[in-house]
C-alpha cells in the first residue's frame, strides 16, 4: 500500500527518493532563514533599546563588583529595574569577557562575583568618563537646548 501523497510533491517523486519539484515549505523556510540572517546583521549594526538596557545593566554590575564581592540578590537590588533573567544573562556575558570572577560557595545564594583586574581598569575609565560628563553637565545641557531649538524650529 502506498503512503498518501503530500502537498507540493508529485506521486512519482516519492518512488525515486528525489523530489521532482521542491516543496513549497522548503522555499518558505529558506526565505525565513534569509530574513532572520539579515535581521541579525541589522541588529549587530544598529543597537536598539535592548542593547542600551544591557549596557546599562553591565555598567551597574561593573560598578557593584568594583566596590567588593557581591552576590546575585545584592546585584538585583543595586541595578535598578533588572529582571533575574537579564541579570543572569548579563553576568554570563561579562564573565565570558573576563570582567567579573564568579566564586561558588556552599551557601545560599551560592555565587559571589568580584571584579577582575581588567574590570577594575574599565571601572576607572568609567569613573573618568562620568567625572568628565559631570564637569561639563551645564555645557552639555546648553548644547542640547540649542540643538532642540534649531531642529524643532526647522521642522515646522
N, C-alpha and C positions, 0 to 999 in steps of 0.2 A: 504494500500500500504506500502511495506517495504522500509526502507531507503536504499540507495545504500551502498554496503559493502565497508569498509575501508581497505586499505592495511595492512597486518600484523595481521588481526583478521579474523578468520573463521566466516561465517554467523551464525553458531549455537551458538557461544558465545554471540551474541548480545541479543538473546532471554532470556537467563537466567540471564543476568545482569553481570555475571562474565566472563571475557575473558578466553578462554581455553588455549591460549598462550599469553605471554607478547608481546606487540607491540615492533617493532624494535626501535622506537623513545624513548620509556621509558628506554630501556637499554642504549642507547646512552646518554640520559640526565643524568642517574646515573653515567656513566663513566665521563662525563663532570664535574659533581659536585665533583667527587673524585679528578680529576685533579686540579680543582680550589682550593679545600681544601689543597691538597699537595703543590700547588704553593703558597698559602697564608702562609703555615707553613715555606716554604723555605724563603719567603720574610721577615718573622719575625726574622729568624735566620741569614740571610745574607743581611744586609742593603746595598743597592746599591747607585747609583748616586742620585736618588730621595730623599733617606733618608739623604744623606750628604747635599744635597741642602736645604732640610727642616731644618736641624740642623743649617746650616749657616744662614738661614733667622731667625730662632728662636733666635740665639745669637745676630744678628743685632737688633732685636726687643727688647730684654732684655737690650742691651746697650743703645738704644734710650730712652726707658722708664725709665731707671735708672737716666738719666740726668734730667728728669722732665716730666710733662704732654706733650703728643704728640698726634696729630690727624693722621688719616689714610693717607691723602695725604703727610704729612711730612714723615711718615714711608716709603711710596713708594719711596720718593726721597733719604732717608738716606740708605735704604737697597738696594744696587746695584743689578740690574738685576732681580728684583722681579716683578711678574705679580700681578695684583689686586686680582685675584682668589687665588694665592698662599699666598698672604698676609692675605686675609680673613680666609682661612683655618688654617693657622699657628696661627693667633690671636685667633681663636676659640679654637684650641687645647691648647694653652698656658693659655687661660682664664679658660678652663676646669681644667687645672692643678693648678690653683690658682696663676699664676705668674703675669699677668697684671690685673689691675682692669679697667673695662670699665665703663665710665660715659657718659650718654646720655645728650645732650644739645639741646635746641630748636633752633639750628642754623645749618648752612650747612658748613662743614660736621658735622653730629650730634654726633659723638662719639669722646671721648678723652680717651686715655689709660695712666695709671700711673702704676709704679711698686709697687707691694705689698712688705711687709716685707720679705717674702720668696724669691721674685725675687731679692731684693737688696742683700740678703745674697748670692744668687747664683752669682750675678754680682761680688761681692767681690772675690769669688772663681775664677771666670773667669779672673779677673784682675791679681790675684796672678799667675794663670797659664800662662797668656800671658807675664807677667813680667819675669817669670822663663824661658820661651822659648826665650825671647829676650836676657836675660843674657847669655844663652847657645847657641845662634844662630850660632856662629862660630864653636863650638864643634859639633853641630848637622850637620852642613854643611860638615865638615870634615868626620864625620862618614858616611854620605850618599855617599860621593865621594869614600871612601874606600870600602863600600859595593858594589857600582856600578862597580868599577874596578874589584873586586873579582868575582862578579857574571856574568859580561859581558865576562870577560876573560875565565871563566869556561864554558860558554855556547858555545863557538866557537870550 
